[in-house]
Amino acid sequence: MATDEIVWGILGTAKINDKVVMPMHSAPKCRVKGIASRSQEKAREAAAK
């Protein structure tokens, strides 16, 4: 199954994600699938951004 889309999973909820994840959302053929954290609450907060 070949696809041109790049699917990302983010490990961690560091502040750098604020500068990296948003451009990934607007990039063509790029999708953020999920965000992981040791804290489920932090992961949900980061995913909601």
C-alpha positions as CSV (number, residue, x, y, z in Angstrom):
1,M,0.0,0.0,0.0
2,A,1.9,3.1,-1.2
3,T,0.9,6.6,-0.3
4,D,2.4,10.0,-0.7
5,E,1.2,11.1,2.7
6,I,3.6,11.3,5.6
7,V,1.9,10.4,8.9
8,W,3.5,11.5,12.1
9,G,3.3,10.5,15.7
10,I,4.6,13.0,18.3
11,L,6.3,11.7,21.4
12,G,6.1,14.2,24.2
13,T,4.4,17.5,24.8
14,A,7.4,19.8,24.9
15,K,7.0,23.5,24.0
16,I,8.9,22.9,20.8
17,N,5.8,21.2,19.5
18,D,4.0,24.5,19.4
19,K,6.5,25.6,16.7
20,V,6.6,22.2,14.9
21,V,3.2,20.6,14.9
22,M,1.2,23.6,13.5
23,P,3.3,23.8,10.4
24,M,2.9,20.1,9.9
25,H,-0.8,20.5,9.9
26,S,-0.7,23.0,7.1
27,A,1.9,21.1,5.0
28,P,0.6,19.2,2.0
29,K,0.5,15.4,2.3
30,C,1.4,15.6,6.0
31,R,-0.8,14.4,8.9
32,V,-0.3,14.2,12.6
33,K,-1.9,11.0,13.8
34,G,-1.4,11.4,17.5
35,I,0.5,12.8,20.5
36,A,1.9,10.6,23.3
37,S,2.9,11.6,26.8
38,R,3.5,10.0,30.2
39,S,0.4,11.9,31.3
40,Q,-2.9,11.2,29.4
41,E,-4.2,14.6,30.4
42,K,-1.1,16.4,28.9
43,A,-1.4,14.4,25.7
44,R,-5.1,15.4,25.4
45,E,-4.3,19.1,26.0
46,A,-1.6,19.0,23.4
47,A,-3.8,17.3,20.8
48,A,-6.6,19.9,21.4
49,K,-4.2,22.7,20.3
